[in-house]
Amino acid sequence: MTGASLIVFALGASVGSFINVVVYRLPARLSILFPPSRCPHCLTQLKPYDNVPVFGWLRLRGRCRYCKTKISIRYPLVEAITGLVFLLVFWVFKDSPQTIGYWAFCSWLLALSLIDLDTMTLPNPLTKTGLILGFMFQSVVGYLPGSNFGQSANTLMQAIVAAVLGLWLFEGIAFVGAIIFGKEAMGGGDAKLAAMMGAWLGWKQLLLAGFLACLVGVIVAGAAIMFSRLSKGQKIPFGPFLALGAVITLFSGEAILSTYIRLFFS
């Protein structure tokens, strides 16, 4: 691994450490900045060398230095996964404005997925800021070398249209599902997450991401029911599947769409 890749991984792992803080504190309506990181059991503030992403947990052997309570392995896993995602984005998009933007996009998706898994909610502060960042990202992309104001405005308008499409589409699915099943079929946060995804991906890739999310969700839910991990009618969070669909589309969307067009329309 090159020096640049190591730096990128370290940056991603550090962002992953902050994501852990957001996931724990935001649903509890706590400040994500104060107090500094501390043991959730004995509340002792952690030393900087204990808070090093991934390696701090390994060094402490997964236990608090002070009260010896076990520290969940999810903390270093989130840090490592974020570092790897940052690396993948860097390898694909190189040193371009897209890299910084997609680092932010993937970070938002990961934080929302974890919160949805924990609480079955997708907090408005994250989906709204993610949506605004998506619009800002598209505006910046429109100003890349070789572009002009008209192209930038067109890119932003397409992002707005895609966001509205995502919101309306998933609200429509939720409405129809509620009529068919006689109960809530999808949370309102899923539609807002879809709107955020539309702002970042555009309408074509939004539709692909939504399709992939539904496909993976059906497979996972079916397997869980088959192996008695899930009962029929039990609710499962859909946000992680939307996020996974968005990430797959981010890296492979163009290839998937071009393959589909070549197979069925050529």
C-alpha positions in Angstrom: 0.0 0.0 0.0 1.4 3.4 -1.0 1.9 6.3 1.3 -1.1 8.1 -0.2 -3.3 5.1 0.4 -2.2 4.8 4.0 -3.0 8.4 4.6 -6.4 8.0 3.0 -7.1 4.9 5.1 -6.1 6.7 8.2 -8.3 9.7 7.3 -11.3 7.3 6.6 -10.7 5.5 9.9 -10.7 8.8 11.8 -14.0 9.8 10.1 -15.3 6.3 11.0 -14.5 7.1 14.7 -16.5 10.3 14.4 -19.4 8.3 12.8 -19.4 6.1 15.8 -20.0 9.2 18.0 -22.7 10.5 15.7 -24.5 7.1 15.7 -24.5 6.9 19.5 -25.2 10.5 20.3 -27.6 11.9 17.6 -30.5 9.5 18.4 -30.0 10.3 22.1 -30.2 14.0 21.3 -26.7 14.6 22.8 -24.1 17.0 21.5 -21.8 15.3 19.0 -18.9 17.6 20.0 -19.0 17.8 23.8 -18.0 16.1 26.0 -14.9 14.5 24.4 -14.9 10.7 23.8 -15.4 8.7 27.0 -16.3 5.2 28.2 -20.1 4.8 28.0 -20.0 2.8 31.2 -17.6 4.5 33.7 -17.8 7.9 31.8 -14.0 8.3 32.1 -12.6 10.5 29.3 -10.4 8.5 27.0 -6.8 9.4 26.4 -5.7 10.4 22.9 -3.6 7.2 22.5 -6.6 5.1 23.5 -8.8 6.8 20.9 -6.6 5.9 17.9 -9.0 4.4 15.3 -8.8 0.5 15.2 -5.4 0.3 16.9 -6.7 1.8 20.1 -9.3 -0.9 20.5 -6.7 -3.6 19.6 -4.2 -2.1 22.1 -6.8 -2.2 24.9 -7.8 -5.7 23.8 -11.4 -4.6 23.5 -11.8 -3.4 27.1 -11.9 0.0 28.8 -8.6 0.8 30.4 -10.3 2.0 33.6 -13.4 -0.2 34.3 -12.4 -3.2 32.2 -15.9 -3.3 30.6 -15.9 -4.8 27.1 -16.0 -2.3 24.2 -18.1 -3.5 21.3 -16.2 -4.7 18.3 -18.5 -2.6 16.2 -16.4 0.5 16.9 -13.2 -0.7 15.2 -15.2 -2.4 12.5 -16.9 0.8 11.5 -13.6 2.6 11.6 -12.0 0.0 9.4 -14.9 -0.2 7.0 -14.9 3.6 6.6 -11.2 3.5 5.9 -11.6 0.9 3.2 -14.5 2.8 1.6 -12.4 5.9 1.5 -9.6 3.9 -0.1 -12.0 2.5 -2.8 -13.3 6.0 -3.6 -9.8 7.3 -3.9 -8.7 4.4 -6.1 -11.7 4.9 -8.4 -12.0 8.7 -8.6 -8.3 9.6 -7.9 -7.4 13.1 -6.8 -10.6 14.8 -8.1 -13.4 16.9 -6.5 -15.6 13.8 -6.8 -13.4 12.0 -4.3 -14.0 14.5 -1.5 -17.7 14.6 -2.4 -18.2 10.8 -2.4 -16.3 10.5 0.8 -18.9 12.7 2.4 -21.8 10.8 0.7 -20.6 7.4 1.8 -20.0 8.7 5.4 -23.6 10.0 5.5 -24.9 6.6 4.1 -23.0 4.6 6.7 -24.1 6.8 9.6 -27.7 6.6 8.5 -27.6 2.9 8.0 -26.2 2.3 11.5 -28.7 4.5 13.2 -31.6 2.8 11.2 -30.3 -0.6 12.4 -30.2 0.6 16.0 -33.4 2.7 16.2 -35.5 2.0 13.0 -35.2 5.7 12.3 -33.4 8.0 9.8 -32.9 11.3 11.5 -33.9 14.4 9.6 -30.7 16.3 10.5 -28.7 13.8 8.6 -31.0 13.3 5.6 -31.5 17.1 5.2 -27.8 18.0 5.4 -27.0 15.1 3.1 -29.5 16.5 0.6 -28.1 20.0 0.8 -24.5 18.6 0.4 -25.7 16.7 -2.6 -27.0 19.9 -4.3 -23.7 21.7 -3.4 -21.7 18.8 -4.8 -23.6 18.9 -8.1 -23.0 22.6 -8.3 -19.3 22.2 -7.8 -19.1 19.4 -10.4 -20.9 21.6 -12.9 -18.0 24.2 -12.5 -15.2 21.7 -13.3 -12.8 22.7 -16.0 -14.5 22.8 -19.4 -17.9 23.6 -17.9 -19.9 26.8 -17.9 -22.6 28.4 -15.8 -25.3 26.9 -18.0 -24.0 23.4 -17.5 -23.7 24.0 -13.7 -27.3 25.2 -13.5 -28.4 22.2 -15.6 -26.6 19.8 -13.4 -28.1 21.3 -10.2 -31.6 21.2 -11.8 -31.2 17.5 -12.6 -30.2 16.9 -9.0 -33.3 18.7 -7.8 -35.5 16.7 -10.1 -33.9 13.4 -9.0 -34.4 14.3 -5.4 -38.0 15.1 -5.9 -38.4 11.9 -7.9 -36.9 9.9 -5.0 -39.1 11.5 -2.4 -42.3 11.1 -4.5 -41.5 7.6 -5.6 -40.9 6.1 -2.2 -43.7 8.0 -0.6 -45.9 6.5 -3.3 -44.6 3.0 -2.6 -45.3 3.6 1.1 -48.8 4.8 0.4 -49.6 1.8 -1.9 -48.0 -0.6 0.5 -50.1 0.7 3.4 -53.3 0.2 1.4 -52.3 -3.4 0.3 -51.1 -4.6 3.7 -53.3 -2.5 5.9 -50.4 -1.1 7.9 -47.3 1.1 7.5 -45.1 -0.5 4.8 -42.2 1.9 4.8 -41.1 4.7 7.1 -41.1 8.4 6.0 -37.3 8.5 6.5 -36.7 6.1 3.7 -38.3 8.6 1.2 -36.1 11.4 2.5 -33.0 9.1 2.2 -34.1 8.4 -1.4 -34.3 12.1 -2.1 -30.8 12.5 -0.7 -29.5 9.7 -2.9 -31.2 11.3 -6.0 -29.3 14.6 -5.3 -26.0 12.7 -5.3 -26.6 10.1 -8.0 -29.1 11.5 -10.5 -32.4 10.0 -11.5 -31.2 7.1 -13.6 -28.8 5.8 -10.9 -31.4 6.5 -8.2 -33.8 4.1 -9.9 -31.0 1.5 -10.2 -30.1 2.0 -6.5 -33.7 1.6 -5.5 -34.1 -1.6 -7.5 -30.9 -3.1 -6.0 -32.1 -2.1 -2.5 -35.4 -3.9 -3.0 -33.7 -6.9 -4.6 -31.2 -7.4 -1.8 -33.8 -6.6 0.8 -36.2 -9.3 -0.5 -33.3 -11.9 -0.6 -32.1 -11.0 2.9 -35.6 -11.0 4.4 -36.5 -14.2 2.7 -33.3 -15.9 4.0 -33.9 -14.6 7.5 -37.5 -15.9 7.5 -36.3 -19.3 6.1 -33.7 -19.7 8.9 -36.1 -18.4 11.6 -34.1 -15.2 12.2 -37.1 -13.1 11.3 -40.9 -13.7 11.7 -43.4 -12.9 9.0 -44.7 -9.4 9.4 -41.7 -8.3 11.5 -40.4 -4.9 10.5 -36.8 -4.5 9.3 -34.9 -1.3 8.6 -34.8 -0.5 4.9 -32.3 2.3 5.1 -29.2 0.0 5.1 -30.5 -1.6 1.9 -31.0 1.8 0.2 -27.5 2.8 1.3 -26.0 -0.5 -0.1 -27.8 0.0 -3.4 -26.4 3.6 -3.5 -22.8 2.4 -2.9 -23.1 -0.3 -5.5 -24.5 2.1 -8.0 -21.8 4.7 -7.2 -19.0 2.3 -8.2 -20.7 0.1 -10.7 -23.9 1.9 -11.9 -22.7 2.9 -15.3 -21.4 -0.6 -16.0 -24.7 -2.2 -14.9 -26.8 0.2 -16.9 -24.7 -0.1 -20.1 -24.8 -3.9 -19.7 -28.6 -3.8 -19.3 -29.0 -1.6 -22.4 -26.7 -3.7 -24.5 -28.5 -7.0 -23.5 -32.1 -5.8 -24.0 -32.0 -2.9 -26.4 -29.3 -3.7 -28.9 
